[in-house]
Amino acid sequence: MRWGLVCLYVIPAVMLFVSTAVPLELSALLLSLLLSETHRRLASFAAFEGDFQLHSSGHCLYHGQSYHVARIAILSRYLIVLDLRTSDHRLRLPITYDAVPHDVFRHISRVSVSLKS
């Protein structure tokens, strides 16, 4: 998943540098913007650490705080994005396939499918 995201930004950046129609200064500016956006997104994906429990009732424990799954924003084979809420706090939690063990990701995806329906 991470390599797909990196390639999504790297390929256009390389094409900008190869192209002679775009001035070098503009290409450098666009490349720096693309790299900073890629770094920000990868850092948010890598931020998934700590204790996490998801129950079929929609109750979730993350970093010792109790949340409720408000909705499942994205549910795919390689990425699950949960919108978690408390009474005063909202959190969007991306869970990638390679961030957790295989059986844990399978459990989270099964619970997410049951919550989504």
C-alpha positions in Angstrom: 0.0 0.0 0.0 2.7 2.4 0.9 4.6 1.8 -2.4 1.4 2.4 -4.4 1.0 5.8 -2.6 4.7 6.7 -3.2 4.4 5.8 -6.9 1.3 7.9 -7.2 3.4 10.9 -6.4 6.8 10.0 -7.7 5.8 9.2 -11.3 4.2 12.7 -11.9 7.2 14.3 -10.2 9.7 12.5 -12.5 7.6 13.4 -15.5 7.7 17.0 -14.5 11.5 17.0 -14.4 11.8 15.1 -17.7 9.4 17.5 -19.4 11.1 20.5 -20.9 7.9 22.5 -21.2 7.8 23.3 -17.5 10.5 25.7 -16.1 13.0 24.1 -13.7 11.9 26.4 -10.8 8.3 25.4 -11.2 9.3 21.7 -11.4 11.3 22.0 -8.2 8.4 23.7 -6.4 5.9 21.1 -7.5 8.3 18.3 -6.5 8.9 19.8 -3.0 5.1 20.0 -2.6 4.5 16.5 -3.7 7.3 15.2 -1.4 6.0 17.0 1.6 2.4 15.7 1.0 3.8 12.2 0.6 5.7 12.4 3.8 2.6 13.7 5.7 0.4 10.9 4.4 3.0 8.2 5.1 3.5 9.6 8.6 -0.2 9.4 9.3 -0.3 5.8 8.1 2.7 4.9 10.3 1.1 6.6 13.3 -1.1 3.5 13.9 0.7 2.1 17.0 -0.4 1.0 20.4 -3.2 -1.1 21.8 -6.3 -1.4 19.7 -9.5 -3.4 20.3 -12.5 -3.4 18.1 -15.7 -5.1 19.2 -18.7 -6.2 17.0 -20.9 -3.7 18.9 -18.9 -0.8 17.4 -17.1 -0.1 20.7 -13.4 0.5 20.2 -10.5 1.0 22.6 -7.5 2.8 21.3 -4.6 4.1 23.4 -6.7 3.4 26.5 -9.6 5.7 25.4 -13.0 4.4 24.6 -14.4 5.3 21.2 -17.5 4.4 19.1 -17.1 3.6 15.4 -19.2 6.4 13.8 -18.6 5.0 10.2 -16.2 3.0 8.1 -14.9 5.5 5.6 -12.9 3.0 3.5 -13.0 -0.8 3.5 -10.7 -2.6 1.1 -8.4 -5.6 1.1 -5.4 -3.4 2.1 -6.8 -0.4 3.9 -9.5 0.2 6.5 -10.3 3.7 7.6 -12.4 4.0 10.7 -14.1 7.3 11.9 -14.0 7.0 15.7 -15.9 9.4 18.0 -16.3 10.1 21.7 -18.5 12.8 23.1 -15.9 15.5 22.6 -13.2 14.0 20.3 -13.2 12.7 16.7 -10.4 10.5 15.2 -9.9 9.1 11.7 -7.8 5.9 12.0 -6.3 4.3 8.9 -5.3 0.7 9.3 -3.1 -0.7 6.6 -2.6 -4.4 5.8 1.1 -4.3 6.6 0.8 -2.3 9.8 -0.7 -5.2 11.8 -0.4 -9.0 11.8 -2.4 -10.8 9.2 -4.9 -12.4 11.6 -5.5 -9.1 13.4 -6.2 -7.3 10.1 -8.6 -10.1 9.1 -10.4 -9.8 12.4 -10.7 -6.0 12.0 -12.0 -6.4 8.4 -14.6 -9.0 9.5 -15.9 -6.7 12.3 -15.8 -3.8 9.9 -17.9 -5.7 7.4 -20.5 -6.6 10.1 -20.6 -3.0 11.3 -21.0 -1.6 7.7 -24.1 -3.8 7.0 
